[in-house]
Amino acid sequence: MNAAAQAVTIIMVEDDEGHARLIEKNIRRAGVHNEIVPFTDGTSALEYLFGKDGSGQVSAGRGLLILLDLNLPDMTGVDILAKVKANPHTRRSPVVVLTTTDDQREIQRCYDLGANVYITKPVNYEAFANAIRQLGLFFAVMQVPEID
Amino acid sequence: MPITSTAFARTTVLLLLAGALALFGIVAASLWLVERTNAYTEEVIAAQQTRAATSGLLTLMQYAETGQRGYLITQEAAYLEPYELARSRVPEQLGRLRALFAGHPAELATLDEIGGKVDAKMAELAESIALVQAGRTAEAVELVRTDRGKAVMDSLRDDLRELILRIDGGIRAAVDGTRSTADALSWAVILGALLIAALAGGSVWISFRYTRDLVAARQEVQELNFSLEERVADRTADLARANDEIQRFAYIVSHDLRAPLVNVMGFTSELEVCLATLQRYVETTEAAPSVEAEQAAEARLAAFEDLPEALRFIRSSTTRMDRLINAILKLSREGRRTLTAERIDMGAVLETAAASVQHQLQAGDGTITVEKPVPNIQSDRLAVEQVFGNLVDNAVKYLDPARPGRIVIRGREEGGRLVYEVEDNGRGIAPQDHERIFELFRRSGPQDRPGEGIGLAHVRTLARRLGGDVTVDSALGRGTIFRVILPRRADGPAARPVAAA
C-alpha cells in the first residue's frame, strides 16, 4: 500500500465552477492540503467513482471523501448519493451534501439514503466562507476508511 | 323558424276565435234551418188538414146524395139519415175550409164557386126529398132524371178533386222543402265540423311546434349550463395550476439566483483580500526612490479610491439583490407552507403585536391600544401573527414625526366575516399608491425608512391564503386604516397549501 493511495482524495461534484473555486480556497485556508478532484457534472463523477464498467472496482484502495451538490446539469446529486451508498466499494466513503436547497424533505431524503453531513450553502459569503472553513477543519480531523 | 311566444299567443287566439265563429255559424244555420223545417212541417200539417176538410166535404156531399137516393127508392125516413147528417154538417165544413184558405185569395174564389155548387146540389136534393114527402114520388124521380143534380154533383166532384190535387202539390213542395233544408243542415254541420277540425288541427300543430321549440331550447340551455360548469371547473383548475407554477417559479428563480450571487459576493471578498495586499504593497513601495511620483500617485488612486469604490458598489448591489431574492424566497415558502386552522385568542395575538412595538413608540410619546373585545378566529396562528405583526410594524414605521403617534387596533364581525382594523395617524398613503403598496418591492411616499417593500405584499399573500383579503383606506397626511377581512373559519380550499412542496 503506497502513500498516495492512503491519502484521502476529496471528490467535489459541483456544477458551478465559481463555487468550486471558492470552496477549494476556503478548504485550503483551513489547512487542508488533500488533493481535490473537481467534477462539474454527474456523469463524469460517476465514471471516476465506479469506472467505465460501473462496478466501483476502480475505487479500490482509494480513500475518498465526497462533497456533493444536489443541483447538477445532467442529474440530481441524490442519484449520485444513492449510487455511492448502494455500491459495496464506495458505501463507506463519507458524503457531504453541500447545496443551496434547505427543503426539509430533501434533507431527510439525503440522510435516509446515507448522507453523512448535509450543509445548506449560506447565501451570505461571509457565512459561506466560514462554513466551508469549518468543514475543512472537520476534514482535517476526520478518519476516512480506505475502500476495499 | 322558431315561434316567438307572442306569435304563438296571437295565432292561438286567432284560431280559437275562428273556431268560435265557425261554431256560432253552425248553430245559427242550424237554428235557421230548423225554423224553416218547422215552417214546412206546419205548412204540411195545414195542407193535410185542408186536404182532409176538402175530402170531408166531398164525402158529406156524397152522403147527402146517398141519403136522397135511398129515400127516393124506399120512401123510408131511416134512409134520410145520411142526408140529414150531411145537411147539418156541410155549412160548418165549408166554414172550416174558408178558414183554412184564409191566406189564399185564389183558393177562396174557388171555394166561393164550390160553395155555389154545394148550395145548388143541396137545393136540388132538398127539392126532390120534399116532393117524396109530399107523396109526389114520380115527380121527384122525374127531377132526378133531369140530370141537373148529377151535373152539379159531377162538376162539384171535379172541383174538389182538382183542389185536392193542388193541395197534394203543395204538400209535396213542402216535403221537398223540408228535405232540402235537412240536406242543407247536414252540409252546414259537416262543413262546420270540418272547419273546426281544421282549426283544432292547426292549433294543435302550432302548439306541438311551439312545445317542440321550447323543449329544444330548454335542452340547449341545459347543455350550455352543463358545459358552463365544465368550463368553470376547467378554468379553476387552470388557475390553480398557474398559481402553482408561479409559486414553483418564484422558488426556483430565487433559489437558482442565489448560486451566482454567492460567486459575485465570494469573489468580491477575494478581491478585497487582494486589494489589501495591493494596498500594503503600494504603501511600502511608493516611498521608494526608483518609483516615478506620477506612477506612484496613479497606483495610490487605483488602490485606495477606484478599486475600493468599485468593490463598494458591487457589494452594496449584491447585498441588496441578496435581500430581494431572500424576500421572494420567503414569500414563495410562505405560499408553500401548509396552513393549519386552530382557535386563536385574537385579543392576546393583537396585544403581543402591540407590545412588540411599545418601546419604539414611547420614544415619540406615541400610544398603541387594542380596543377590546375583538372576535376570536379559527385560522393559522403563524400567518395571523405575521399579518398583524407586519401591519403594526408598518404603522409604527410610517408615523408622522410632527405629532405623537396614535395606533388603534380593533375587530368586529360583519356579514359573517371578521374585520380587523389597524388604524394610525401617520403620514398616510397617496390615493394612487393604494393598490401599489401591496405589490412586491413597491413602496409609497418618501423613501426615507428602511425596508424592501415586502411587508404588505406578504400580508396580502397571507390574508388571501387564509381565505380573506386586506384593503387600505388612507388620506395623505392624516393617517391610514388597514382592514384585514378574514373568514371566521379558515377551512376553505384557500387554506390548503398552494403548491405541494
Interface residues (C-beta under 8 A of the other chain):
Chain A: D16 G18 H19 L22 K25 N71 T100 T101 D103 R105 K121 V123 N124 Y125 E126 F128 A129
Chain B: H255 D256 R258 A259 P260 L261 V262 N263 M265 G266 F267 T268 S269 E270 D322 I325 N326 A501
